[in-house]
């Protein structure tokens, strides 16, 4: 089994796992991964998506190929400093989410021209970055939430959609790929149709209700997708893959400002967590080493101050301590 196959096998085997959370505990809950990763034991009850990736790498015997960290932002910079960063997906890559690259992370097991297919820890269909479970996810490649990809230096190389890596040692370019590195097939059985005059692979794909990448993946015998002739046989899915129901991110009702006394040194409460998570959504997650939590910290103050200054506020209005105006803008 190759290194990338081992990583994906272990990641897939965790799908369905859920952290435990007692009433009143942080949303991240209590999970098995933090205590099992040397150096990250302290991260229990913190957002654990990056810890989960570190655990998978350790279990797969490739810990040195991934950053060992609880910080998504640190993971991103680890790959950048190693020269292993790309805006294009790769099989076995660590995907980084969030406008600033600090919100959430997972592992890519396949991609096509439209979507990436991932395994992720601490996620759910209603909460990408703190959802308590390990899941297989499907996301649009060009969604603004997708920041980029860290490319581990697997001994057998890595399959990537990055055209700049063509011909570079250790990289194999493919426009679409699965965990085996082959073109990504559609789910379901395939049937064959005969190309008629005036048809192209694109029109055949449209008539079948699937993407062009799906049809190309089912027809490896076609060397030039732009050139098909009447009478050629083309495989298409027997049934179009079902379209997922769009999931709108759940947004709670705007919480009322709890009072300035909740955001002071020594305070530990849920309002601090809500504030921190709002700051992360606004792109200030890089102020946090491991993500926001219930204890008011200097990271919270600095992130709040940066947000206040971005509003054009100065002096006492940008002291890093949230008042009603700061709260209202963050919670809109």
N, C-alpha and C positions, 0 to 999 in steps of 0.2 A: 504494500500500500504506500502510495506517495505521501509526502508530507502534507500537501494540500488536501488530499483525500482524507487523511487522518483527522485534520482539523475540522473538515466539514462533517465527517462522520460523528465526531464527538459533539460538535455543536448541534447537529440534528437530533442526537440522542437526548438532549436536554429539553427539547420542545415539549411543552406541557407542564414544566416545573413552575410552581408559584411560590413566592415568598409569603411568609406568614406575618400578619399584622394584627395586633390586639387593638381594641378601641383606644383611641388617644395617642397611639404610636405614630411615628412619621410614616408617610405614604410608602416609602421605600420598603419598609418591613424588615423582617429577620430572614436571612437567606443563608444557604450553605457555602457560598463561594468565598466570601471575605475571610472566614477563619481558615480556609484551605490554601490560600495563597500567601506564602511567606512575605512579610512586609506590608501586607494590606489588611491585616487582622483588624486594625483600628477602624476600617471603613464600614463596619456593620451599622445598619440603620441609615446609611447614606445612599444616594443614588448609585446603583451597582451595575449599570450597563458596561462600563469600561472594565470593572473588576471581573465581570463574567467573561469578557474577551480574554483577559489575562489568564483566567482559570482554564479556558479552553486551550489556549496555547501551551500552558504548562502540562495539561493532561495529554496533549498530542506530542509532547517532547520537543516542541519548537519554541520554548519560552524566549530564547534569544532573538527570535525573528519578530517579536511583537513587544511593544512597550508594556512594562509591568506598572500599571498606574490605575488610580480610581478617577483620574481627571481626563475627560474627553479632549479638552484643549491641549493638555500635555501629550496625549497620544498623537494628536495631529502634528504637533511640533516635533515629536520624536521622528516621525517618518519624513517630515520636511528636512530636518537636519541630516538625515541619512541619505537624502537624495532619492527617496522612494515614495514620492507624492505625485498624485495625478488627479485631474478632474474627470478622468474616464474610469469606468469600473473594470474590475478584474476578478476572476474566479479565485476565491480565497482571500480577497482584499478586506481590510478593515475600513468600513464606510464610516464617515464622520458627518454628523448632521448639525444643523443650526446655522444661522446667518454668520456667526462668528466662529463656527467650528468648535463649539463648546457645549452643545446641548445633549447629544445622544450618539450612540455608536452601535455597530453590529458587524456581522461578517457576511460577505456576498457569496452566494453559492451559484448564481447564474445571472445572466443579463441578456437582453435583446435590445433592439434599437429604441424601444420605448420605456421598458421597465428594468429595474433591478429586483432580484429575488434574494432575500436575506434571512439569516437567523439572528435574532436579537434578544438580549436579556433586559429585564425591567421595562417591558413594553406592553401595550395592549392596543386594540383598535380605536380606543377612545383617548388614550394618553400615550404618546410616542416615547416620552422621556422618563416616565415614572409609573409604569403600568403594572409592576409586580410580577410579571410572568415572562417566560421564555417562549417566543413565538417565531413562526416562519411568516415573514412579511413580504408584500409586493408593493413597490413604490415607483413612481415615475422618475426616470433618470434626471429629467430637467426641472424637477420641482425645486423651488428656491430653498426648501428645507435640506436638500442634499448638498453638502458643502464640498466633499471630495473623498479621495480614497488613499489609504496607506497601502503600499504594495510590499508585503513580506518577501524577503529574499529566499524563497524556497529552493532547495537543492535541485529540483527538477525544473525550475523556471516557473513562470506565471503567465497565464493566458489573459490578455488585456485588450480592451477596445481602444487603447491610446494609439493613434496613428503615428505619433512621434517616436514610439518605441519599436516600430517596425525595423527588423534587422539587428536590433540591439541584443547582445548576448544576455540570455536569461529571460527573454520576453518573447512570447508568441502572440502575434496580432490576430484577433478574430473579431469581426463586427458583432457577432452574437455567440454566446458560449454557455455551456452547462458546467457542472462540476467535473465532468470528464474532459472538458475542453472541446467537445464537439459542437456543431451548430445546434442551437436550442430547438428541439422539436415541439410541436404543439401537443397538448394533452389529448388523449382519445385516439381512436383508430383513424387511419388515413384511407382515403379512397382516391382513385385516379380519374382524371378528366382529360379529354382530348382538346388541345389548343385549336381554336377556330381562327379564321382570318380576322385580323384586326385586334386580336387579344394580346395582352402582355401579362407578365407575372403580376404586375400591379393591379390590373383590372380583374384578373382571376382571384387574387387575394380579396379585393373589395367585394366581389360577388359572393365569396365564401364567408364574408364577415370576419376575416382574420387579418393580421398584419402581414405586410410583405415579408418581413423577417421570418415569420412563421413558415410561409410557403418556401422561401429560400432554404430554410433549415431542413425541410422535408424532402428537398430535391438536390442532394449533393452531386448528382450526375450532371446538373446544369452548371457549367463552368462560367458562363457569362449570363447573369440574371437579366441583362438588357436585351438578350438575343434568344427568343424562342420562335419556333416556326409552326405554322398550321400542321396538325398531325402529330406534334410532339405530345407525349404523355406527361402530365404533371400531377403530383400527389398533393392533395389538400386534406385538411382534417375532415373526418366523416361528419362531425358535428362541431360547429363553432364553439370555442371555449366560452363558458359563461362569463359575462361581464360582471365584475364585482360591483356591489352596490356602493356608491360613494359614501364614505364615512366622514361626516362633518365633525371636526374637533369639538368636543363638548366644552362649553364655557359656562362656568357657574355664574349665577347672578352676581353683579358687581357688589363685592362686600363693602360695608360701610367702614369709614376710617375709624380704627379702634382707639385712637388717642396717641399723642406723642410719647406718653410714658411707656408704651409697649416697645419702643425702639431706643433703648438705652443700655449701657453696659450692665451685664448681669441678667438681663431679661431673657427668658426662655418661653416662647409661646408660638402658637400656630400662625400668628400674624406675621412674624418675622419670616417664616417659610413662604407664606403667600407673597410677601414683598420680594423675596429673593427669586422666586420662580418667575415673577413678572419681569424683574430686571433681566433674567436670562432670556426670556422671550424677546425683550427689546434689544438684545445683542450685547449685554454687559456680563455675560457668563465668565469671561476671561479673568474677572476679579476674584473668582472662587477657585480654590485649588481642587475641591472635590464636589462642588455644587452647594446650593443654598441649604440651610437647615434652620431649626427653631431657635438656636442661640444667637443673639445679636452679636455681631463681630465687626472687626475693622474692615473685613471684606465687604460686608453689607453696607457699611458707611461709605467706603470708597466708591462702590458701584452706584449707590444712591447719589452721591455727589457728582459723579460723571454724568448721570442722567439729568440731574438738575442743571448742570452747566450747559448741557446740550439743548436745554429749553431756552437758553439765553439768560438764565438767572445768575445773580452774583450776590456776594456778601452773605448775610444770614439766610437768604433764600436758597443758597447753594452750600449749606454746611454739612450735607451728608445725612441729615436726620429728616425723615419724611414727615411732612405736615399734610393737611387736607388737600392742598393743590397738587403736591407730588403724588399722593395716593390716587387722586382722581385721574391723573394723566396715565399712570401705570395700569390702572384697572379698567380703562375705557375699552 
